[in-house]
Amino acid sequence: MGSAFIVTTSSGFEGEGRREILKLLPSSEARKLFFKGNLYMECSLPEVEAIEALRAADTTYLGRVFPVDAEVKISAAKASVDAISDVVSGIGDLGEGDTFRVSCTRRGSHEFRSRDVEVTVGMRLEEETDAVVDLKSPSKTVVVQIFQDFAYVGVTPSVNLLVKEIKRFRKYAKGERPFTRAEFKIREAIKAFDVEVTNDFRVLDVGAAPGGWTKALAGMARRVVAVDPADLHPSVEEMSNVTHLRCRAEDLPDDIGMFDLITNDMNISPTESAEIMNALAELLREGGAAIMTVKFVTRERRRHTREAIGILEEAYTDFKVKRLPHNRNETSVYMRKKT
Ligand SMILES: C[S@@+](CC[C@H](N)C(=O)[O-])C[C@H]1O[C@@H](n2cnc3c(N)ncnc32)[C@H](O)[C@@H]1O
């Protein structure tokens, strides 16, 4: 028996997402939906096999994958909630011993909210079946994906809800472009080096302007102290957990406290940058991590990395070096403070 899915993709890269699916699952069909970043995919393989093939593959454009059992034509009216409930009820995949959660995503304009769908469908299923609602870790999930005039519904073991990481980001409409793509670089580095940033962290970000890294880090940590003589983007400057020290990293005031992580994206020579990192190590807690970009100021890339690490070895250990997709004329170095 075949299977069907809604697959989200990087917005503006639906064509690439579709090609990725067809390459992995040649027996499938995928078409763009009217709402950007969404594909409807049908496959001749059973649901689990298709999901496993997508799960195992290293993909670039695919995000979430929602199994679909049925399609419902709906309208903007409230009565559509009952139409959706009727179809979900007819799928009949829930029984004794099952726990479930209804998860609705609504796109478009309707006289009802996603929550109305979740509550109505959930109550109906609890009435009609022996399954019970469990919002935290349900064994099954009832998926309702609404695209204005259509709802795609499915009942699936929760493990079949696949979440893949989109690695190429959207093409931005005019005026929508982020103020810097550097934000992606620090996210990539944190992931690639497996750095844990928790919400009690104090982070020192040197060479911070215009603030892409600071913004990303401020979303993960308790406080980010951003150091740069240049301006931060206003949207970063006004973040409540960001402190901007408008000075050079060599001229920090004495009383700025200790940090759990230091990040450095200064556009200066690697050796100069490494010397500054060594001086900053006294502000890093024992065993704390640091991420630094080595800027290739000449074509002798290896030499720059080697020289920088040669200096950094005085204060740091456990070096890892990676060129990440967002690194152009540079590479990223991870290290930990020597104990
Ligand atoms: C590539 S930009 C940093 C981009 C930043 N990571 C972001 O996400 O927006 C390099 C920055 O390093 C700063 N910089 C250069 N030398 C510095 C120094 N000695 N101390 C502090 N910042 C410095 C520059 O002013 C510049 O804003």
The ligand as an SDF file (V2000), in Angstrom:
LIG
                    3D

 27 29  0  0  0  0  0  0  0  0999 V2000
   33.0190   40.0290   10.2950 C   0  0  0  0  0  0  0  0  0  0  0  0
   32.5330   41.3280   11.3640 S   0  0  0  0  0  0  0  0  0  0  0  0
   31.6880   40.4230   12.6000 C   0  0  0  0  0  0  0  0  0  0  0  0
   30.3200   39.9590   12.2060 C   0  0  0  0  0  0  0  0  0  0  0  0
   29.5370   39.4970   13.3790 C   0  0  0  0  0  0  0  0  0  0  0  0
   30.0340   38.2300   13.9170 N   0  0  0  0  0  0  0  0  0  0  0  0
   28.0660   39.3210   13.0820 C   0  0  0  0  0  0  0  0  0  0  0  0
   27.5440   38.2360   13.2620 O   0  0  0  0  0  0  0  0  0  0  0  0
   27.4240   40.2930   12.6930 O   0  0  0  0  0  0  0  0  0  0  0  0
   34.0040   41.7160   12.1450 C   0  0  0  0  0  0  0  0  0  0  0  0
   33.8960   42.7690   13.2480 C   0  0  0  0  0  0  0  0  0  0  0  0
   35.0820   42.7340   14.0190 O   0  0  0  0  0  0  0  0  0  0  0  0
   35.2270   44.0230   14.5610 C   0  0  0  0  0  0  0  0  0  0  0  0
   36.5850   44.1610   15.0780 N   0  0  0  0  0  0  0  0  0  0  0  0
   37.7450   44.2310   14.3940 C   0  0  0  0  0  0  0  0  0  0  0  0
   38.7660   44.3800   15.2550 N   0  0  0  0  0  0  0  0  0  0  0  0
   38.2450   44.3950   16.5030 C   0  0  0  0  0  0  0  0  0  0  0  0
   38.7810   44.5060   17.8210 C   0  0  0  0  0  0  0  0  0  0  0  0
   40.0980   44.6360   18.0000 N   0  0  0  0  0  0  0  0  0  0  0  0
   37.9420   44.4680   18.8610 N   0  0  0  0  0  0  0  0  0  0  0  0
   36.6140   44.3240   18.6670 C   0  0  0  0  0  0  0  0  0  0  0  0
   36.0490   44.2310   17.4650 N   0  0  0  0  0  0  0  0  0  0  0  0
   36.8550   44.2610   16.3940 C   0  0  0  0  0  0  0  0  0  0  0  0
   34.8850   44.9490   13.4120 C   0  0  0  0  0  0  0  0  0  0  0  0
   34.4990   46.2270   13.8970 O   0  0  0  0  0  0  0  0  0  0  0  0
   33.7440   44.1900   12.7490 C   0  0  0  0  0  0  0  0  0  0  0  0
   32.5020   44.7100   13.1730 O   0  0  0  0  0  0  0  0  0  0  0  0
  1  2  1  0
  2  3  1  0
  2 10  1  0
  3  4  1  0
  4  5  1  0
  5  6  1  0
  5  7  1  0
  7  8  2  0
  7  9  1  0
 10 11  1  0
 11 12  1  0
 11 26  1  0
 12 13  1  0
 13 14  1  0
 13 24  1  0
 14 15  1  0
 14 23  1  0
 15 16  2  0
 16 17  1  0
 17 18  1  0
 17 23  2  0
 18 19  1  0
 18 20  2  0
 20 21  1  0
 21 22  2  0
 22 23  1  0
 24 25  1  0
 24 26  1  0
 26 27  1  0
M  CHG  2   2   1   9  -1
M  END
$$$$
